[in-house]
Amino acid sequence: MSEMPMIAKGTEELYLLPGMSNRHGLVAGATGTGKTVSLQVMAEAFSSIGVPVFAADVKGDLSGISQPGKSSTKFDERVTTLGLGDWKFYGCPVVFWDVFGKEGHPVRATVSEMGPLLFSRILNLNDTQTGVLTLVFKIADDHGLLLLDMKDLQAMLQHVSENAKEYQTQYGNISAASVGAIQRGLVALGQQGGDLFFGEPALNIEDLLQVDSNGKGVVNILAADQLLQSPQLYATFLLWLMSELFEKLPEVGDPEKPKLVFFFDEAHLLFNDLPPVLQSKIEQVVRLIRSKGVGVFFVTQNPIDVPDTVLGQLGNRVEHALRAFSPKDQKAVKAAAQTFRANPKMDVEKVITELGVGEALVSFLDEKGIPAVVERAMICPPHSQIGSITPEQRAAIIKASIIAGVYDTVVDRESAYEKLKNKVAASGPGTPEATSSGSGWIESAGTAIGGVFSAGSSRRGDTVVQAMVKSAARTMGSTVGREIIRGVLGSLLGGSKRR
């Protein structure tokens, strides 16, 4: 197995085994107890052995991982206490991402890739409204109308609403009230940044799997402080990203080290008011994504924020202090204590409330995948800077990135909005002209895609046009581009019911 730096030290040194890191993990603790530093230490450790990392930076503090740390009295005391000897400071290779394109490279998905199920989650739709949205996606598929950005979906909703009677026989009843509710939700989503997130060039998952020239894994940091103001969009985006990783990456079984480690900060937002059907699919994705070589670490204030069916799959655990000021808090502390493999030398329930900042209860999986006996330990200090970097440092890193320029320019190609606008006066729904409206584009795109790939273009040197064409290739489905790929959550549902 690859050697990994020490994560914490109690009565003995504690290491997170790379070969067991795709068995997932949990970092929990009250605000101010050291969760972010623990995340930073683990991200550094994975990067040092060539494992790329993705993490959301919800407070701006994690950006410091890009810079070498500095000595201080408090820092030196921790190094001495842990007996770490001659300590070296270094930063990690970093790529910054930002849905809003301000604090990092823009990250986008197409409406099609998100699919109706996740869109319903973002818009907080009820079952009836979700059914109508599913029909809208289906009609778009059947008529070769690509849904790429927000205006495509808005135009499609308007078109379906205006022609509901013509579509009713084939697709079922389409409620005008439901369409109206969806349209209002889209307006609100646009004001929260949805107009910036949905579009092209769409994110290429492989751009998250970079290793630098020194063999260090790149740490992908999503600027999430502004995104977190729209918690539904934040949680659904990370869920979509995890689903895309599951869908696009090949099976690798149990590798020597993960292909990617994914830190899901503020994980409680993912499970708040979650429909049962979606929760079951999240559980399924978490369970199965291990075989793709992806480790998922949930970071949250309390272990009870994560459903038991998911919590049971998180084998590597770092538990910082919890507070017990109320009966509810006391119940949560007891529940957290019971999730560890008991240590006969320690009253875990009592210790959880006594931990100092930077201290934690730690239990990692051993070589056989068995949780170790829980230990009270001090988290090692990071080699990189604790706290945020300056805007100038961030700008320099973004400019020097190997993907600089790939996602910066929005591409607005012909899709549902343009086709409906051009054909609304010439053809009605269900006519041969409308049904075949996407064929010309598909033929020309096929030629363009063939030319791009035959030229052997490199992902690192992608131009905006090449990135757009690859995004188009991902959007096209198996039936000559007519069926738009929905993503793993939609496919796991086995299709959608018509309403």
Order of alpha helices (4+ residues) and beta strands (2+ residues): beta-beta-beta-alpha-beta-alpha-beta-beta-alpha-alpha-alpha-alpha-alpha-beta-alpha-beta-alpha-alpha-beta-alpha-beta-alpha-alpha-beta-beta-alpha-alpha-alpha-alpha-alpha-alpha
